[in-house]
Amino acid sequence: MSISLAKLQQLKHQSGQPGGARVPTGPSAVGTVAALPPSLSIARAHPLVYEASGDPEASLERLRTLLRVRTPRTVRGGTHHDRDVPGDEIAPGVRLVERMQRCEPVPEWLDGAFDRKGALRSRDLLFFDTETTGLAGGTGTRAFMIGASDWADGGLRVRQLYLTTMAGESAMLDAFAGWLRPTTTLVSYNGKCYDAPLLATRYRLARKVNPLMGLAHVDLLFPSRRRWRGTWENCRLATIEREVLRVVREDDLPGAEAPAAWLEYLRGGAADKLRRVAKHNHQDVVSLARLIEVLAAGHPDIRD
């Protein structure tokens, strides 16, 4: 039931008189917002009571409260957070970042003896890494970013998919599946134990065919351990980067903080940490491409 403007004004006038009528506060007081003049807003005391107000900002804020619309978070000083994220939106809630990176010419075939395999065709290698909402795995953990690199067009192509809404996961999984071919050889760092099973779970929960099933997979963690175990404090990728590839990351966001950075963005927060997650993921898949060359060459250190 709606209340007309004339009736509202009459009630308001009467409410100012001794013993006058009060503006109704029950369900019958709900009116059509579009029919009210700008001076009327949702009352602060009760969301279903209209009152006169000369502050349009206050009226808008009360309307947001009534409709439960999230307002952008603000930083000190009243300016909005930086919400800019890289890439192009290829589907609702999914963004793609694609870059070409220069690299030295790569042989057509790499020696796979370091992983007890035969020759590996370089153009079939797809280096991949995921950023997830946790390290426990299982059905409650999802990948919100998938990074991949491969050698193409004389350089190293780096592609990254990431979610800006929960609803984009299905489209992201489809996009990643489109990067795989029957001849693809997956290359990861601890991906056999973590990234590949996690993606398999996400495809299964989305009722999709797992495109990773049946593909060859080279996990560089294990040959790295065989070669450098005991040489340094551990064989984490960051350590191998520093000691073997001579890569020192600057302003790198620790992987443990990636879930919080993504969730903060989903809740309306700033995008600066999410961009740092993307930078971290980008370096991961670049380092994998460099590391496999070192391992295939049989040298303990990278060529200067």
C-alpha positions as CSV (number, residue, x, y, z in Angstrom):
1,M,0.0,0.0,0.0
2,S,1.5,3.4,-0.9
3,I,1.0,6.8,0.6
4,S,0.3,9.8,-1.6
5,L,2.3,13.0,-1.4
6,A,-0.8,15.0,-0.4
7,K,-1.6,12.5,2.4
8,L,2.0,12.6,3.6
9,Q,2.0,16.4,3.7
10,Q,-1.4,16.4,5.6
11,L,0.0,13.9,8.1
12,K,3.2,15.9,8.6
13,H,1.1,19.1,9.1
14,Q,-1.1,17.3,11.6
15,S,1.8,15.8,13.5
16,G,3.0,19.3,14.3
17,Q,-0.3,20.2,16.1
18,P,-1.1,19.2,19.6
19,G,-2.8,15.9,19.6
20,G,-2.2,15.7,15.8
21,A,-1.8,12.6,13.9
22,R,1.6,10.9,13.6
23,V,3.2,9.6,10.4
24,P,2.5,5.9,10.3
25,T,5.4,3.7,11.1
26,G,4.0,0.3,10.0
27,P,4.0,-1.4,6.6
28,S,1.4,1.0,5.4
29,A,3.9,3.8,5.5
30,V,6.0,2.3,2.7
31,G,5.7,4.6,-0.3
32,T,7.1,4.8,-3.8
33,V,10.5,6.6,-3.6
34,A,10.2,8.0,-7.1
35,A,6.9,9.8,-6.2
36,L,8.5,11.8,-3.4
37,P,10.2,15.2,-3.8
38,P,14.0,15.4,-3.3
39,S,13.4,17.0,0.2
40,L,12.0,13.7,1.5
41,S,14.3,10.9,2.7
42,I,14.2,7.7,4.7
43,A,14.0,8.5,8.4
44,R,17.1,7.7,10.4
45,A,15.0,6.4,13.3
46,H,13.0,4.0,11.2
47,P,13.7,2.9,7.7
48,L,10.0,2.9,6.8
49,V,9.2,6.5,7.9
50,Y,9.5,9.4,5.6
51,E,10.7,12.8,6.9
52,A,11.5,16.2,5.5
53,S,15.3,16.7,5.0
54,G,17.2,19.4,3.2
55,D,20.4,17.2,2.9
56,P,20.3,15.1,-0.3
57,E,23.5,13.2,0.7
58,A,21.9,12.1,3.9
59,S,18.8,11.0,2.0
60,L,20.9,9.0,-0.4
61,E,22.8,7.3,2.4
62,R,19.6,6.3,4.1
63,L,18.2,4.9,0.9
64,R,21.4,2.9,0.5
65,T,20.9,1.6,4.1
66,L,17.3,0.6,3.3
67,L,18.3,-1.2,0.1
68,R,21.4,-2.6,1.7
69,V,23.6,-1.3,-1.1
70,R,27.3,-1.4,-0.2
71,T,29.0,2.0,-0.5
72,P,32.6,2.4,-1.7
73,R,35.1,2.4,1.2
74,T,36.9,5.6,1.7
75,V,40.4,6.4,2.9
76,R,41.3,9.2,5.4
77,G,40.4,12.5,3.9
78,G,37.2,11.3,2.2
79,T,38.7,10.2,-1.2
80,H,37.7,6.8,-2.7
81,H,40.1,3.9,-2.6
82,D,42.1,3.1,-5.8
83,R,40.0,0.4,-7.5
84,D,41.8,0.2,-10.8
85,V,42.8,-3.3,-11.8
86,P,44.8,-4.3,-14.9
87,G,43.6,-6.2,-17.9
88,D,40.5,-6.5,-20.0
89,E,37.1,-7.9,-18.8
90,I,36.6,-11.0,-21.0
91,A,33.5,-12.1,-19.1
92,P,31.5,-10.8,-16.2
93,G,33.8,-11.0,-13.2
94,V,36.8,-12.2,-15.1
95,R,39.8,-10.2,-16.3
96,L,42.7,-11.2,-18.6
97,V,46.1,-9.6,-18.6
98,E,48.4,-10.5,-21.5
99,R,52.0,-9.3,-22.0
100,M,54.9,-10.3,-24.2
101,Q,58.3,-10.4,-22.6
102,R,61.6,-10.5,-24.4
103,C,63.8,-13.5,-24.0
104,E,66.8,-15.3,-25.6
105,P,65.9,-17.7,-28.4
106,V,64.9,-21.1,-27.1
107,P,65.9,-24.4,-28.7
108,E,63.1,-26.3,-30.3
109,W,63.8,-29.2,-28.0
110,L,64.9,-29.3,-24.4
111,D,66.6,-32.2,-22.7
112,G,64.2,-33.7,-20.2
113,A,66.7,-36.0,-18.5
114,F,66.7,-33.7,-15.5
115,D,63.1,-35.1,-14.8
116,R,63.8,-38.6,-16.1
117,K,61.9,-37.7,-19.3
118,G,62.8,-37.6,-23.0
119,A,63.1,-34.5,-25.1
120,L,60.6,-31.8,-24.4
121,R,59.3,-29.6,-27.3
122,S,59.6,-26.1,-26.1
123,R,56.5,-24.8,-27.9
124,D,54.3,-27.4,-26.1
125,L,55.4,-26.2,-22.6
126,L,52.9,-24.3,-20.6
127,F,54.2,-22.9,-17.3
128,F,51.4,-22.2,-14.9
129,D,50.7,-21.2,-11.3
130,T,47.6,-20.3,-9.3
131,E,46.8,-17.9,-6.5
132,T,44.2,-19.4,-4.1
133,T,42.1,-18.6,-1.1
134,G,44.1,-20.9,1.1
135,L,46.7,-23.6,1.3
136,A,44.6,-26.3,2.8
137,G,43.0,-27.4,-0.5
138,G,39.7,-29.2,-0.6
139,T,36.4,-28.1,-1.9
140,G,36.4,-24.9,0.2
141,T,39.6,-23.5,-1.5
142,R,39.3,-21.9,-4.9
143,A,41.8,-20.4,-7.4
144,F,41.1,-16.7,-7.9
145,M,44.0,-16.2,-10.3
146,I,45.6,-18.5,-12.9
147,G,48.9,-17.4,-14.5
148,A,50.5,-19.1,-17.5
149,S,53.4,-18.4,-19.8
150,D,54.7,-20.0,-23.0
151,W,57.1,-19.3,-25.7
152,A,55.4,-17.8,-28.7
153,D,56.2,-15.3,-31.5
154,G,59.9,-15.1,-30.5
155,G,59.2,-14.1,-26.9
156,L,57.7,-15.3,-23.6
157,R,53.9,-14.7,-23.6
158,V,52.5,-14.2,-20.1
159,R,48.7,-14.5,-19.6
160,Q,46.8,-14.1,-16.3
161,L,43.2,-14.7,-15.5
162,Y,41.7,-13.4,-12.3
163,L,38.3,-13.0,-10.7
164,T,36.8,-9.7,-9.7
165,T,33.5,-11.4,-8.5
166,M,32.8,-14.9,-7.2
167,A,30.4,-15.5,-10.0
168,G,33.2,-15.4,-12.6
169,E,34.8,-18.7,-11.7
170,S,33.1,-20.8,-14.4
171,A,34.1,-18.4,-17.2
172,M,37.7,-18.3,-15.9
173,L,37.9,-22.1,-15.9
174,D,36.6,-22.1,-19.5
175,A,39.2,-19.5,-20.6
176,F,42.1,-21.5,-19.0
177,A,40.9,-24.7,-20.7
178,G,41.1,-22.9,-24.0
179,W,44.9,-22.5,-23.5
180,L,45.4,-26.2,-23.4
181,R,46.0,-28.7,-26.3
182,P,46.4,-32.5,-26.3
183,T,50.1,-31.9,-26.9
184,T,50.5,-29.5,-24.0
185,T,53.1,-30.3,-21.3
186,L,52.3,-28.6,-18.0
187,V,55.2,-27.1,-16.1
188,S,54.8,-26.0,-12.5
189,Y,56.5,-25.7,-9.1
190,N,54.8,-28.1,-6.7
191,G,51.8,-28.1,-9.1
192,K,51.4,-31.9,-9.1
193,C,50.6,-31.9,-5.4
194,Y,48.7,-28.6,-5.2
195,D,47.8,-26.5,-8.2
196,A,46.7,-29.3,-10.6
197,P,44.5,-31.2,-7.9
198,L,43.0,-27.9,-6.8
199,L,42.0,-27.0,-10.4
200,A,40.7,-30.5,-10.9
201,T,38.4,-30.1,-7.9
202,R,37.1,-26.7,-9.2
203,Y,36.3,-28.2,-12.6
204,R,34.5,-31.1,-11.0
205,L,32.5,-28.8,-8.8
206,A,31.6,-26.7,-11.8
207,R,30.5,-29.8,-13.6
208,K,33.1,-29.4,-16.3
209,V,35.5,-31.8,-17.9
210,N,39.0,-31.4,-16.3
211,P,41.2,-30.3,-19.2
212,L,44.4,-31.1,-17.3
213,M,43.6,-34.8,-17.1
214,G,45.9,-36.9,-19.3
215,L,48.4,-34.1,-20.0
216,A,52.1,-34.6,-19.3
217,H,53.3,-32.6,-16.3
218,V,56.8,-31.6,-15.3
219,D,57.0,-30.4,-11.7
220,L,60.3,-28.5,-11.3
221,L,60.2,-28.7,-7.5
222,F,61.5,-32.3,-7.5
223,P,64.5,-31.9,-9.9
224,S,65.4,-28.7,-8.1
225,R,65.5,-30.6,-4.8
226,R,67.7,-33.3,-6.3
227,R,70.1,-30.8,-7.6
228,W,70.3,-28.2,-4.8
229,R,69.1,-29.9,-1.6
230,G,71.5,-28.9,1.2
231,T,73.1,-26.1,-0.8
232,W,70.8,-23.5,0.6
233,E,68.3,-23.2,3.5
234,N,65.5,-24.6,1.4
235,C,64.3,-25.2,-2.2
236,R,61.4,-22.7,-2.3
237,L,61.0,-21.0,-5.6
238,A,61.9,-17.7,-4.1
239,T,65.2,-19.2,-2.9
240,I,65.9,-20.8,-6.3
241,E,65.2,-17.5,-7.9
242,R,67.6,-15.6,-5.7
243,E,70.5,-18.1,-5.8
244,V,70.2,-19.6,-9.3
245,L,68.3,-17.1,-11.5
246,R,69.7,-14.1,-9.7
247,V,66.2,-12.6,-9.3
248,V,65.5,-10.5,-6.3
249,R,61.9,-9.5,-5.9
250,E,61.1,-5.9,-4.9
251,D,57.9,-5.0,-3.1
252,D,56.8,-8.6,-3.3
253,L,53.6,-9.6,-1.5
254,P,54.1,-12.8,0.4
255,G,51.9,-15.6,-0.9
256,A,50.2,-16.0,2.5
257,E,48.8,-12.5,2.1
258,A,47.3,-13.1,-1.3
259,P,43.9,-14.5,-0.1
260,A,43.3,-11.4,2.2
261,A,44.3,-9.0,-0.7
262,W,41.7,-10.5,-3.0
263,L,38.9,-10.7,-0.4
264,E,39.6,-7.1,0.6
265,Y,39.1,-6.1,-3.0
266,L,35.8,-8.0,-3.2
267,R,34.6,-6.2,-0.1
268,G,35.1,-2.8,-1.8
269,G,38.7,-2.2,-0.7
270,A,41.7,-0.8,-2.6
271,A,43.2,-2.7,-5.5
272,D,46.8,-2.0,-4.8
273,K,47.5,-5.3,-3.0
274,L,45.6,-7.3,-5.7
275,R,47.9,-5.7,-8.3
276,R,50.9,-6.9,-6.2
277,V,49.4,-10.4,-6.2
278,A,49.3,-10.2,-10.0
279,K,52.9,-9.0,-10.1
280,H,54.0,-11.9,-7.9
281,N,52.1,-14.4,-10.0
282,H,53.6,-12.9,-13.2
283,Q,57.2,-13.4,-11.8
284,D,56.4,-17.0,-10.8
285,V,55.5,-18.1,-14.4
286,V,58.5,-16.2,-15.8
287,S,60.8,-17.8,-13.4
288,L,59.5,-21.3,-14.3
289,A,60.4,-20.7,-18.0
290,R,63.9,-19.6,-17.0
291,L,64.4,-22.4,-14.5
292,I,63.6,-25.2,-16.9
293,E,66.3,-23.9,-19.3
294,V,68.8,-24.1,-16.5
295,L,67.8,-27.6,-15.5
296,A,67.7,-28.8,-19.1
297,A,71.2,-27.4,-19.8
298,G,72.6,-29.4,-16.9
299,H,74.4,-26.4,-15.3
300,P,74.1,-25.6,-11.6
301,D,73.8,-21.9,-12.3
302,I,72.3,-19.7,-14.9
303,R,74.4,-18.5,-17.8
304,D,75.5,-14.9,-17.4
